[in-house]
Amino acid sequence: MIPMVDLKRQYHNLKTEIDAAVSDVLEQTRFILGPNVSALEEEVAAYHGLPYAIGVANGTDALLLALRACGIEAGDEVITTPFTFIATAEVIALLKAKPVFVDICPDTYNLDYSRIADKITAKTKAIIPVHLFGHPADMAPIMEIARKYNLKVIEDCAQAFGAKYQDKKVGAIGDVGCFSFFPSKNLAGYGDGGMVITKSETIAKQVKMLRNHGSSKRYYHQEIGYNSRLDEIQAAIIRVKLKKIDQFNAARRQNAAAYCAAINPKEIILPAAAPGCEHVYHQFTIRAKNRDILAEALQKEDISSAVYYPVPLHRQDVFVKLYNASEKLPVCEKCAQEVLSLPMFPELSQDEIRLIADIINHVS
Ligand SMILES: *Cc1c(COP(=O)(O)O)cnc(C)c1O
């Protein structure tokens, strides 16, 4: 059996350190906004070369609080990609703003910057690029458009901790970076968790207040906020893994290279890093016309694969109903029919990669 992600292998490798970290938290009994949350915030800020990082309850809240801190409100429009997890656009709709979907590049599955300007109106306030599957979105032209039209840029880095775009870490390029520590992400806890990073003191202060019931001084409340704090036990676990994140990401890149060397069929499109980009392969996603047949062949050998994402967001019932939309975004729709993600995690073995590639080579 080969799962998409094997969390047990990583836990067993780190068991001594993680068990000690969790046990320390239990002994210290400072469970809410304790020392591990502040330490992790400092470490994540330093990792990105930024002054501020604020731990929150999950990646969805990281996006929600970041949007609010950027002043997004009812009636605003926010440009984003339709090829992502629902959370990216859900938070826009939760604020009664409107997600405006722009088609993607077929080679990176990320927002196609050349199609953004057409969708900008007087109501447009922000862009949310997503660094999907661990590949950075094309940030230089996106930042240029944002500056020209005075838009905020909120990076959805949920799948891309440590990925680099022209020597800058993703999340440190736009106004705000948002991370998820959901267990299957490339930097993860053993439950929900998230983080917001920024160079802006104003945004940092606002997020910090919003995550704690709109309060910066206990029992004094300036805004309607949330209970959205990062859990102390999760922070302790994530701190252990943060020390190894570059190593984990390098192992993912090596596994991706091994897959690419072993998968033969010319008609299968393999993932690759665009020039100037360091991919972290949160997912190893191939594209094939016969992807359902490939998935079946793998399943027969007890190997998992997954389709991220079968239905683009502009085609999801919830958004079709909300906006009465029947828009066509052809690149995204074609990719949704052809993508297949294969097992990918740092501890995946070379033998397993060869086995998976052999099955794919046989079918094609
Ligand atoms: C996982 C994910 C999120 C949401 O993170 P949660 O921690 O699960 O709330 C948002 N955007 C993308 C692209 C994701 O992959």
The ligand as a Gaussian input file, in Angstrom:
#p B3LYP/6-31G(d) Opt

LIG

0 1
 C       -5.284000      23.712000       2.693000
 C       -5.551000      24.931000       1.933000
 C       -6.213000      26.033000       2.492000
 C       -6.916000      25.982000       3.821000
 O       -6.153000      25.616000       4.902000
 P       -6.850000      24.999000       6.204000
 O       -5.742000      24.993000       7.211000
 O       -7.309000      23.619000       5.856000
 O       -7.969000      25.871000       6.599000
 C       -6.325000      27.191000       1.747000
 N       -5.816000      27.272000       0.505000
 C       -5.188000      26.232000      -0.079000
 C       -4.632000      26.391000      -1.457000
 C       -5.042000      25.024000       0.604000
 O       -4.433000      23.997000       0.012000

